[in-house]
C-alpha cells in the first residue's frame, strides 16, 4: 500500500463516535489472547457501561494495511 492510497474497513453497522479520555487508554497486556487482534491492536480502552465494560481497541492501521495487501495477493482474490 503506497502513501496516500485509500484504505477502508468494511462494517456491518455504522460505528459509534465518542470521545475517549486518554486516561482510559492502556497498552494491551502481553498475555492478551485475542487471537484475531494479534498485532492489529496495541492499546485498549475499557469504558464503564451497564453490565460489562465496553472494550475499544485501537488498531495499528499500518499493520492492517500490510495484512490486507498480503491477503489481496492470495489465489482466488
C-alpha positions in Angstrom: 0.0 0.0 0.0 1.5 3.3 -1.0 1.3 6.6 0.9 -1.9 8.4 0.1 -3.7 5.3 -1.1 -7.2 5.0 0.5 -8.0 2.1 2.7 -11.3 1.0 4.3 -12.6 -1.5 6.8 -16.0 -3.0 5.9 -18.5 -2.7 8.7 -22.0 -4.2 9.2 -23.2 -1.2 11.2 -22.2 2.4 11.5 -19.5 2.9 14.1 -20.3 4.8 17.3 -18.4 8.1 17.6 -17.3 9.1 21.1 -14.6 10.9 22.9 -12.4 8.6 24.9 -10.3 10.1 27.7 -6.6 9.4 27.2 -6.5 8.3 30.9 -8.8 5.3 29.9 -6.4 4.1 27.1 -4.0 1.3 28.2 -1.4 -0.8 26.3 -2.7 -4.3 25.7 -1.1 -6.8 28.1 1.4 -9.2 26.6 -0.8 -12.0 27.9 -3.8 -10.8 25.8 -5.1 -13.8 23.9 -7.5 -12.1 21.4 -6.0 -14.1 18.5 -7.9 -12.2 15.9 -6.3 -8.9 17.1 -2.7 -10.1 17.5 -0.5 -7.4 16.1 -3.5 -5.3 14.9 -4.2 -3.6 18.2 -1.7 -2.3 20.7 -4.0 -0.4 23.1 -7.4 -0.8 24.6 -9.9 1.5 26.4 -12.4 0.0 28.9 -15.4 2.3 29.3 -18.0 1.6 32.0 -21.4 0.5 30.9 -24.3 -1.3 32.4 -23.4 -5.0 32.7 -19.8 -5.4 31.4 -17.4 -2.6 30.2 -17.2 -1.6 26.6 -13.8 -2.7 25.1 -12.5 -0.4 22.5 -9.3 -1.5 20.6 -7.0 1.0 18.9 -5.9 -0.5 15.6 -2.5 -0.3 14.1 -3.5 0.9 10.6 -0.1 0.2 9.1 -0.2 -3.4 10.2 -3.8 -3.8 9.0 -2.9 -2.3 5.6 0.1 -4.8 5.3 -2.2 -7.7 6.1 -4.9 -6.5 3.6 -2.2 -6.2 0.9 -0.9 -9.8 1.6 -4.5 -11.1 1.5 -5.1 -9.5 -1.9 -2.2 -11.5 -3.3 -3.7 -14.8 -2.3 -5.2 -17.1 -5.0 -8.9 -16.6 -5.5 -9.0 -13.0 -4.5 
